[in-house]
Amino acid sequence: MNTPAMPEPGTRPRSRGRRSAMLTALVAAAVVGTLGSAPAAPADTTRPTPAACPGHLEEKAGCYTGRDANGAYYTMAVPKHWNGSLVVHAHGGPDFSYDESTTTEDLERWAVMADEGYAWVGSSYRRGGYGVRMAAADTENVRRLFVSHFGRPDRTYLHGQSWGGNVAAKVTETYGGKRGAYDGVLLTNGFLAGGSRGYDTRVDLRTVYQYYCRNLPRPTEPQYPLWQGLPADSPMTPDEVHGRLQECTGIDSDPADRTAEQQRNLDDILAVTRIPEHSLATNMQYAAFLVRDIVSNRLDGRNPFSNRGVRYDGSHDDKTLNAGVARFSADPTARRDLSYDSDLTGRIALPVLTLHAIGDPQVFVEHEAAYRATVQAADRSENLVQTFTRESDHSALSNAEYANSLAALETWARTGRKPTPSSIARSCSAFDTDHGGGCFYDPAFRPAPFATQVRPRPGGLHWPAMSAAQEQAWSRIEGVGIAP
């Protein structure tokens, strides 16, 4: 068979049947102080420009890069044997800085999707830092750019990874009408509890850490409210924050080399926050720098977080801990704005398939319980299937599982026949033969409620965190949410 020529912008190949069977960028930006802004996009950069494909895709696809009118970089890939469907990717983070390599690196990581014949497009988003609706708008915009240059695909699927799961879920609710542009959604290790509750675990870490360690800030340093993460003008670097964590807990030392005080501090912090030891350092960086970005850069210094009414337990002395830990209450307008920006209503009109590692140390699997409760409350459970694997990674799952999940989603979208976790698990072995990585599904697994992992605030047991009616009411408030 002759290999067809690559499509040029403005054309698309005839549809073919599908073949058978955050942190590095985050901390680097914190060091150099590039929290958020990007230079304005030059004129006439929205048209895709041919570019080298990453890795092995150079022989399989044509790749294109560009920058949209809002300043977001993008990468597109169109396989030589395009199956007619498109994957629109929402990346995780949020990263504090980015450049033109951001989306190409994402394409290389999820090259398995192009290997399976799907066209692929991803946006860097227009700026660094937090902003779910901003990222959702940029994700929808890059889909439109693809269509304007390559034509409308037969099917279009969203993929969101990590924080990108929150973004893709927001795209689904905002732009994903039943007869709209998207046909299905894949959310992998998704941050699906939303911002107003999802970051409580890191707020608790910041507070509990200071109770035991008292070195961020030290008593001799200027004091500040812990809900800031760090002050807006703090010169501290990620290495310095980590150094203080090591000083207090001996996190980098062999247990035999820790002092008794370090080991006790570490044991108490882990027990109270319910964070695994191997991800404590990463979560501490987010508790300092991401919280600072949300408060100082996105909410004008207003506090969206509260720990009033929370009882901490698991320590060697819970009574003294609860009496001595810092307490604070949210500014109602700040909490409203964070909720409006990032919380989900559960009103999904499309097939949504989730894939989550049971041992995910960053976005706990209980986020899936929060999302299921949210979707159930919206009476949309018929549109949701959740699958779980016995993996313990956050940034990447098995290539076979990604390919298998996308195939199951496409079959669901094309036929209307809803898959089950068991049927998806059974179909994975063929993709493992092609792509490797293994298949680790556990069809019987069901996550415990979100409150078993992240301590709820008063009133925080009810889902959704933001109802559709509340979202509509808030949308009429001028300036609501987080500015793009």
MARTI-418841 format. One record per residue (C-alpha): x, y, z; residue number from 1. Coordinates in steps of 0.25 Angstrom, whole numbers. Layout:
// MARTI-418841
      c1      c2      c3   gudo
       X       Y       Z    NUM
...
//
This chain:
// MARTI-418841
      c1      c2      c3   gudo
       0       0       0      1
       5      14      -3      2
       7      23       8      3
      -2      35       6      4
       4      49       6      5
       3      57      19      6
      -8      67      19      7
      -6      81      18      8
     -13      92      27      9
     -27      93      21     10
     -28      79      17     11
     -30      65      24     12
     -29      51      19     13
     -41      42      17     14
     -45      35      30     15
     -39      22      32     16
     -44      11      42     17
     -36      11      54     18
     -25       0      54     19
     -28     -13      61     20
     -25     -18      73     21
      20      76     150     22
      28      79     157     23
      41      82     151     24
      35      94     143     25
      28      98     155     26
      40      99     164     27
      49     105     153     28
      39     116     151     29
      39     119     166     30
      54     121     166     31
      54     131     155     32
      41     138     159     33
      34     135     146     34
      20     133     153     35
      10     135     142     36
      12     145     131     37
      16     142     116     38
      20     152     106     39
       9     156      96     40
       9     147      84     41
      15     153      71     42
       5     155      60     43
       2     144      50     44
       7     132      58     45
      -6     125      59     46
      -4     117      46     47
       2     104      49     48
      17     103      44     49
      23      89      40     50
      32      85      51     51
      41      73      55     52
      33      62      62     53
      38      57      75     54
      44      43      76     55
      40      32      68     56
      28      40      62     57
      37      47      52     58
      34      34      43     59
      20      33      46     60
      13      47      46     61
      14      61      42     62
      16      71      53     63
      13      86      54     64
      15      97      64     65
      10     111      66     66
       5     121      76     67
      -9     125      77     68
     -14     140      78     69
     -14     139      94     70
       0     135      94     71
      -1     120      97     72
       8     111      90     73
       3      98      83     74
       7      86      76     75
      -1      77      66     76
       2      64      61     77
      -5      57      49     78
      -1      42      47     79
       1      38      32     80
      -9      28      35     81
     -19      37      42     82
     -32      29      47     83
     -40      42      46     84
     -41      45      61     85
     -34      55      69     86
     -29      56      83     87
     -29      69      90     88
     -19      69     101     89
     -20      77     114     90
      -7      77     122     91
      -5      76     137     92
       3      85     146     93
      -1      96     148     94
      13     100     142     95
      18     114     146     96
      26     116     133     97
      26     110     120     98
      32     111     106     99
      30     106      92    100
      35      92      96    101
      24      89     107    102
      14      84      97    103
      24      76      89    104
      29      69     101    105
      15      65     105    106
      13      60      91    107
      25      51      92    108
      20      46     106    109
       6      42     100    110
      12      38      86    111
       4      25      88    112
      -8      32      84    113
      -2      37      70    114
       3      22      69    115
     -11      18      70    116
     -15      27      58    117
     -21      39      66    118
     -17      53      62    119
     -13      60      74    120
     -12      75      79    121
      -9      81      92    122
      -7      96      97    123
       3     101     107    124
      -8     111     112    125
      -6     126     111    126
       1     128     124    127
       7     120     135    128
       1     119     149    129
     -13     115     153    130
     -26     117     145    131
     -35     105     141    132
     -45     113     133    133
     -33     120     126    134
     -27     107     123    135
     -40     101     118    136
     -42     113     109    137
     -28     111     103    138
     -31      96     101    139
     -44      99      94    140
     -37     109      85    141
     -26     100      81    142
     -37      90      76    143
     -43     101      68    144
     -29     104      62    145
     -27      90      58    146
     -41      89      51    147
     -39     102      44    148
     -26      97      38    149
     -28      82      36    150
     -44      81      36    151
     -54      75      46    152
     -50      61      50    153
     -60      50      50    154
     -58      49      65    155
     -52      58      76    156
     -47      53      89    157
     -42      61     101    158
     -31      56     110    159
     -27      62     123    160
     -15      57     132    161
     -14      61     146    162
     -18      76     148    163
     -21      75     133    164
     -32      65     138    165
     -39      77     145    166
     -36      86     132    167
     -42      75     123    168
     -54      73     132    169
     -57      88     132    170
     -56      88     117    171
     -66      76     117    172
     -76      84     125    173
     -73      98     118    174
     -72      94     104    175
     -76      79     103    176
     -91      79     100    177
     -97      66      95    178
     -97      70      80    179
     -85      79      82    180
     -70      78      77    181
     -66      67      86    182
     -70      52      86    183
     -63      47      99    184
     -54      50     110    185
     -42      42     116    186
     -37      47     130    187
     -25      40     135    188
     -20      42     150    189
     -29      54     150    190
     -30      65     160    191
     -45      64     160    192
     -49      69     174    193
     -47      84     169    194
     -39      95     175    195
     -48      99     187    196
     -46      85     194    197
     -35      78     186    198
     -24      87     192    199
     -28      85     206    200
     -18      74     208    201
      -7      83     205    202
     -13      94     213    203
     -13      84     225    204
       1      80     222    205
       6      95     222    206
      -1      97     235    207
       3      84     242    208
      17      85     237    209
      19      98     244    210
      13      93     257    211
      24      82     258    212
      36      89     251    213
      34     104     254    214
      44     107     243    215
      36     113     232    216
      37     123     236    217
      46     122     248    218
      43     130     261    219
      54     140     257    220
      48     143     243    221
      36     152     239    222
      23     144     242    223
      12     143     232    224
      -1     135     231    225
       1     121     227    226
     -10     121     217    227
      -1     129     208    228
       8     118     206    229
      19     127     205    230
      18     143     205    231
      17     149     191    232
      31     155     193    233
      38     143     199    234
      52     141     193    235
      52     126     197    236
      55     116     187    237
      50     102     186    238
      64      97     190    239
      63     105     203    240
      49     100     206    241
      54      86     204    242
      66      89     213    243
      56      93     224    244
      48      80     222    245
      61      72     223    246
      65      80     236    247
      52      77     243    248
      49      62     238    249
      62      56     232    250
      54      53     220    251
      66      50     212    252
      74      43     222    253
      74      28     225    254
      64      25     237    255
      77      21     245    256
      83      34     243    257
      71      43     247    258
      70      48     261    259
      59      44     270    260
      53      57     269    261
      53      57     254    262
      47      43     253    263
      36      47     262    264
      33      60     254    265
      33      52     242    266
      24      41     247    267
      14      51     253    268
      14      59     240    269
      11      47     231    270
       1      41     240    271
      -7      54     242    272
      -7      59     227    273
      -8      44     221    274
       2      48     211    275
      12      36     207    276
      27      38     211    277
      32      37     197    278
      23      49     192    279
      24      58     205    280
      35      67     199    281
      27      69     186    282
      15      72     193    283
      22      82     202    284
      27      90     190    285
      13      91     185    286
       8      95     199    287
      18     106     199    288
      19     111     184    289
       5     107     178    290
      -2     112     190    291
       5     125     188    292
       2     126     174    293
     -13     124     176    294
     -14     134     188    295
      -4     145     184    296
      -4     144     168    297
     -18     140     165    298
     -27     145     177    299
     -20     158     180    300
     -15     153     194    301
     -29     148     198    302
     -30     135     206    303
     -39     124     200    304
     -35     114     210    305
     -40     110     224    306
     -37     100     235    307
     -47     104     245    308
     -55      92     251    309
     -44      82     246    310
     -40      72     256    311
     -26      67     253    312
     -23      53     258    313
     -12      42     257    314
      -1      49     264    315
       5      45     277    316
      -3      56     284    317
     -15      60     277    318
     -21      69     288    319
      -8      78     288    320
      -7      78     273    321
     -22      83     271    322
     -20      93     282    323
      -7      99     276    324
      -8      98     261    325
     -11     111     254    326
     -25     113     250    327
     -31     122     240    328
     -44     125     232    329
     -46     128     217    330
     -50     141     211    331
     -64     137     205    332
     -61     145     192    333
     -47     138     190    334
     -54     124     193    335
     -65     127     183    336
     -55     131     172    337
     -47     119     174    338
     -59     110     174    339
     -65     117     162    340
     -52     115     154    341
     -49     101     157    342
     -60      93     164    343
     -69      84     156    344
     -84      82     155    345
     -84      68     150    346
     -93      72     138    347
     -87      64     127    348
     -94      61     114    349
     -83      52     108    350
     -77      39     111    351
     -66      41     121    352
     -56      30     125    353
     -46      31     136    354
     -33      24     139    355
     -26      25     152    356
     -15      18     159    357
     -19      13     173    358
      -6      17     179    359
      -5      31     172    360
       4      39     183    361
       0      53     177    362
     -14      53     173    363
     -20      42     183    364
     -30      32     177    365
     -41      38     186    366
     -42      49     176    367
     -50      39     168    368
     -60      37     179    369
     -62      52     179    370
     -64      52     164    371
     -74      41     165    372
     -82      47     176    373
     -82      60     168    374
     -87      53     155    375
     -97      45     163    376
    -103      58     170    377
    -105      63     156    378
    -112      51     151    379
    -102      48     140    380
     -96      35     145    381
    -100      28     132    382
     -89      36     125    383
     -77      32     135    384
     -69      19     135    385
     -57      19     145    386
     -45       9     144    387
     -34       7     154    388
     -20       1     153    389
     -10      -5     163    390
       0       5     160    391
       7      15     169    392
      11      26     159    393
       5      39     157    394
      12      45     144    395
      10      34     135    396
       2      21     134    397
       5       9     125    398
       5      12     110    399
      -4       0     108    400
     -14       5     118    401
     -15      19     111    402
     -17      12      97    403
     -27       3     103    404
     -35      14     110    405
     -35      22      97    406
     -40      10      89    407
     -51       7      99    408
     -56      22      99    409
     -56      22      84    410
     -65      10      84    411
     -74      15      94    412
     -75      28      87    413
     -78      22      73    414
     -87      11      77    415
     -94      16      90    416
     -91       3      97    417
     -85       7     111    418
     -73      -2     115    419
     -71      -7     129    420
     -58      -7     137    421
     -57     -22     135    422
     -59     -21     119    423
     -48     -10     119    424
     -38     -19     127    425
     -40     -31     118    426
     -37     -23     105    427
     -24     -18     110    428
     -15     -29     107    429
     -15     -27      92    430
     -10     -13      94    431
       0     -18     103    432
       6     -27      92    433
       7     -14      83    434
      11      -4      93    435
      16     -11     106    436
      16      -5     119    437
       7     -16     125    438
      -8     -16     129    439
     -11     -14     144    440
     -26     -12     145    441
     -34     -15     157    442
     -48     -16     153    443
     -54     -18     167    444
     -47      -6     173    445
     -55       5     178    446
     -49      17     185    447
     -53      21     199    448
     -60      35     201    449
     -51      47     199    450
     -53      51     213    451
     -45      38     217    452
     -33      44     211    453
     -35      59     212    454
     -41      64     224    455
     -54      71     221    456
     -57      85     226    457
     -71      88     232    458
     -81      85     221    459
     -71      79     212    460
     -77      65     212    461
     -87      69     201    462
     -84      68     186    463
     -84      76     177    464
     -75      86     183    465
     -82      96     173    466
     -96      93     168    467
    -100      97     154    468
    -110     107     160    469
     -99     113     168    470
     -90     114     156    471
    -100     121     148    472
    -103     131     159    473
     -88     134     161    474
     -86     135     146    475
     -95     148     147    476
     -85     155     157    477
     -75     164     150    478
     -61     160     151    479
     -64     146     158    480
     -54     136     157    481
     -39     136     154    482
     -34     146     143    483
     -29     140     130    484
//
